[in-house]
């Protein structure tokens, strides 16, 4: 299976490789980055497992997440894509690709998230049309704006790991 690479004006979205581990571990270890994503920084081991999970879902599901790099410098700036996290929450989101994105602090406020998330949804629309979903912490206004720009609409609030999350959907069956 050839894994997809997406190139935008400023970014390269590519499948995770071992070279992404150190910058990914630094990003996931930041309390600022994880404030709205579980609230707790990840250990190096958890960051490694995230990379392994992201790479493996390509074979299992035909979709997954990409490492996001600055096209000009090659620097790792984040991760984004789709997954099935088997969350076991209500509603059960496993029926649809669940979008997610995270960026290192150095990439915040530059429009990279909207560019990357838009490109990954263009890929999804071409390769797996239909509904996708995402969950966002109610206090994460930045990710809510990105989701809105990419066509997500608020669906409902749900509980996940003893916290309330906003559930969004894009292209719902009508």
N, C-alpha and C positions, 0 to 999 in steps of 0.2 A: 504494500500500500504506500503510495506516495502521499506524504502529508502536505497539506496546503500551506503556502506562504502568501501573505497578503502585503502588498506594497501600496502605501498611500503617499501623499505629497511629502509628509515629514516622518513617516513611521514605517517600520517593517514588523509585521506580526508573523512569527515563525514558531514551529513546534519547539518545546523546551529541549534544551541540551544541557549537559553537565556544566558547560561554561556559564550558564545562568544561575547556578546554585549560590555562589557568594553574594551577588547583588540581590537575589531573591530573598535569601536568608536575612540580609540586612534590612530589606524593606519590611518583611513580615515580623522582624524583631522590634520594629518601631511602635511605641505606644500611640503615637499620633496616627499612624497608618491603620492600626487595628482598633482604634477607638470605636468605630461604627461597624466593625466586622468581628463580632464576638467579644470585643472589649479587652482581650488579653493578647499581648505579643506572643508570637509563636517561637518555639525553640528552633535551633538549627535542624534538629531531627524532624520536627513537624514541617519545616520549610522543605526539607528534602523529600518527605513523603508527599507533599503537595506537588512537587515537580514530577515525581514518579506517577502519581495519580493522574495528573494532567496528560502526561505522555501516554499512559496506558489506555485512557478512555478513547483515544483515537481508534485503536484496534477493536475495542469492545463495542463502541457506540457509533463510530463513524463521525463523531464530532468531539471537540474538547476545547481546551484553552491554548492560547498562544502566549509566548513570551513577547513582550512589546519592546522594541528597540528604537532609539533615535536613528533615523535613516542616515543622517549626515555623519554622526560620530560612532554609531554602533553601540552606544551605551544602553544598557538595560534600564527601562524606566517603569515597567509594570507588567501586568498579566491581565488577560481578558479572554473570554470565550464562553463556552457552554458546557454543562455537565448534567449528570443525574446524581445528586448527592444522597438519594435514598433517605431523605430527611425524616420520614415517618411522621410528618405533620399533617394537619388538616387545613386546607385541602392537600391531597397528595399531589405534589408537583412532578412526580416521576413520569407522568404521562407526556411531558413536554420538555424540550431543552431549556435548562435554567441558565440564564445569562448571569455573568458575574464579571467584575472588573476591579482592579486595585492598582494604584500607582504610587511610586516612591514620592516622597515629599518634594524632591527636586523637580518633578513634573507637574505639580499642582498649579492650577491657574493659567495654563498655557493653551487650553483647548485640546490637549492630547486625548483626554478621555472621550470627548465627543467624536473626535476623528477616528479613534480606534474602535470604539463601540459601534459607530455607524458602519465602518468597514466590515466588522465581524458580522453584523446583521445583514449586510449586502450578501456576504458569503452564505449565511444561513438561508436567506430567501432563495438563492440560486440552487442550493444543495439539499435543503430540507424545508420546503415551504410549509407554513402552518403556524400554529400558535407557539410562542415562547413565553417564559415567565421570568420574573426575578423578584428577589426579596431585598428590601432596603430598610435599614434602621430608620424609624420615624424622624430622628434628629439629623440625618445625613442629607442636608439640602442639596449639596453638590451632586451626589449620585441621583437624587430625584430629578434634578434638572437634566442630567445626561439621559436618564431613562425617558423623560418627556420628549427630548429632542429626537430620540430614536423610535418614537411611536408607541411607547408604553403608556398604558392608562392604569390608574389606580383601580384595583379590583376589590380588595378587602384587607382587613387586618387579621392577623393570625398569631398564634403563640408558637414560638420555637425556642427550645432550651430555656424555658421560664422567662422569656422576653417577648414583648409585642413587636412584630415586624409588619411592615407594609408589603403586601403582595401586589405586584403589577403584572399585567399581561399585555401582549402585543399580538395583533392579528387573531383575536379570538374568533372561534367558529360562530357564525351568526345564524 
